[in-house]
Amino acid sequence: MIRRDRPPAEDRGPTLFGRRVMLRSLTVADFPSWREVRTRCEAWLTKWEPMRLPNQPDVVRNRDAFAIRCSARQRDRQLGNGYGFGLFVDGTFCGEVNLSSIQRGPFQNAYIGYWIDEAYAGQGLMPEAVVVMIRFAFEELRLHRVQVSIVPRNAASRRVAEKLGLRDEGTALRYLEINGVWEDHVRYAITSEEWTERRDQLEQEWLAPG
């Protein structure tokens, strides 16, 4: 479900809805909530993320850096390069789901990345949010393929992909720099053909009212 209910001049992109989750672009007004979650969950999150460059502002503690991040996400959306969403449950910010590196032409591919507040983990919220994002990627953006790349020992993130039955395409060696180390990544994917075949099952399991 997508809602576009703001005038074009104020448009911040689509707002997506699942059964319990809402996905929308983050704005500078979200900084206090974002900072609180990221600070409290620092040990839970940063071990799975690229290391911040030494001279780069700390986006978690610097409001201006966060504002620049929001503007960069807005530009990506306007250019069709990516869509960044905050994850909200009952109006409370609790994570992010991002569709990035959108490539058109013969590839028609994008990458999904996600993280969630440790306090909300294990409740099935992230699989639901990823289904919402996959539906958006295929039915609104008309992509052909989306993929998720995960450090093999990141069991929590891998459970999301496995719960959704995303296809395991194998392990890419030393694929991305994560927390200062070139880490292997398991690559999961789903194509538009697979989505068409499995859409009813995924929507019934994760998006239909309980």
N, C-alpha and C positions, 0 to 999 in steps of 0.2 A: 504494500500500500504506500503510495507516494502522495504527499500533499505539497502543493505550491500555492500558498494562500497569502503571499505578501506582494505588494506592488513591485514591478520590475526594478525600480530604483533602490529598493530595500532588499532585493532578492539575495539570499545567502545560499542558494542552491536548494536541492530537494531535501525534504524531511521524510525519512523512511520509517515504517512501523512494522513491528512484528507482533507477537502475542503479548509480550511483556516489555519489550525493548523499544526505544525510540532512538534513531540515529539522525543527527544533524551536525552541521558544521560548527566548530568551536569559534567563539569570538573572544575578544579581550575581556569581556565581562565574565567569562568562565575561568579566568586565571586563578582566583582564590580557591575554587573547588579543585581545579586541575593540580595546582601546587600542593594542596593538602594530600590528595591521593598519591601523587608521585613521591612526595617526601616520606609519607608513612610506609609506602610500599617499595622504597628504594632498593632494598636488598632482594626483594622478590622479583623486581623487574630488570635492573640494570645488568645483571649477569647474562641476559639474553639479548642485549642491545649493543650496537656499535659504541666504541669509546668516544667520548666528547673530545674534540681537538683542544689542545692546551690553551690556545688564545681565543677560543670560541666562548661567547657568553653562555652562562648556565641558564637555559630556558626554564628550568624548574624554579629558579629563585629570582629571575630577572623579568619583570613585567614587559619591558620593552622588547626583549628577545622573544618572549611569547607572542607579542603583537606582530613581530616580523614573521614568526612561524605561521600565524593565522593568515597573514597577507600572502605568504608564499603558497599556502594551501588554496587560497581563493584564486590566485593566478593560475595554479595548476588546473583548477576546475574550469576556469574561463577558457583556457587553452585546450581543454579536453585531455590533459596529461594525467590527471589523477583526481580522486575524490576522497577527502579526509573527513571522517565523521567522529564526533563524540558519541559515546554510548551512555544512554540515560535510562534509568529504571525508576518509575514513579517520580520523575523530575530530578532525580539525584544522579550526578555524574559518576560513572564507575568504570570508564575505560575508553578505548578507541578502536575503531575498525577502519582500515585505510585500503583503498584501491589505488595502486600506484603503478608508475611506468607503463601506462597504457600505450600500446603500439598498434597502429592501424596497418593498412596495406595488406599483404598476404598473411600476416601473423595474427592480428586481431586478438591480442593477448594482454593480460594485466596480472599483477601480483596482489594478493590479499595479505595484509599484515594485521595483527590484533594483539591487544593486551587488556587485562582486566584487573581491577582492584582485588587484592587478595581476599578481602572480606566478602566479595561476591563470587569468588571462584567455586566451582563444583556445583552450581545451581542450574546448569544447562543454559545460562544466558548467552555465553559466547557462541555455542553452536547455533542458537537461534539467530543471533546477530549476523553470523556468517551466511546463513541461508538467506537472510534479507539482502545481504550484499551480493550474493551470487545471483539472486533473482534480478536485482537492479542491473548487474553487469550484463546479463544475457537479454533481459526483456526491455530494458530502457536504453542501454548503451550499444546493444547488438554486437557484443564481443563474441568471439568463437571459443575462447579458452581463458580460464583463470587458474592460477597456481599459487600454492603456499609452500614456502621453504622454511624448514624447522631444524634446529640443532637436534641431532638424534637423542640426546639425553634429556631434552626438554619434554618430559612426559606429559605435563599438563597441556601444552600446546598441541602435541601429537594426538592426544585424546580427542580434541575438538575435530581434527581432520578425520580421524578414524570413526568417530561417532557418526559423521556425515557420510561415511563411505567414499571419501575422495580417493582417487586412484593413486597408489604408491608407485611412482616412476623411478624409484631408486635413489641412491645417495650421490650427491655431487661433492667431490673432495675439495676441501679448503675453499669453500664457495664464497663465504662472506667473512669480513672481519667483525668479530663479536667480542666486545670487552677486551680488545687488544690482541686477540688470537684469531688466526685464520681457521675457521671452523667448517667441518663438513656439515651438509644440510640434506635432510630427507626432503624430496620434492614430491608434493601431492598436486593433483590437477583434476579438473573436470571440464568437459567441453559442452558446447551448447546442445549437441546431440544427446549427451548423457543427461543434461538438465531436462530436456524435453521428455526423455524416457522416465526420469525419476522425480520430476517436479511434484506430482500429486502426492507421492509418498513422503517426500521431504517437507512439503507444506503441511500435510496432515500431521506429521510427527512433531514439527517444531513451531508451526505458525497458527494452526487451527485453535480456536478457543478450547480451553480444557473443560 
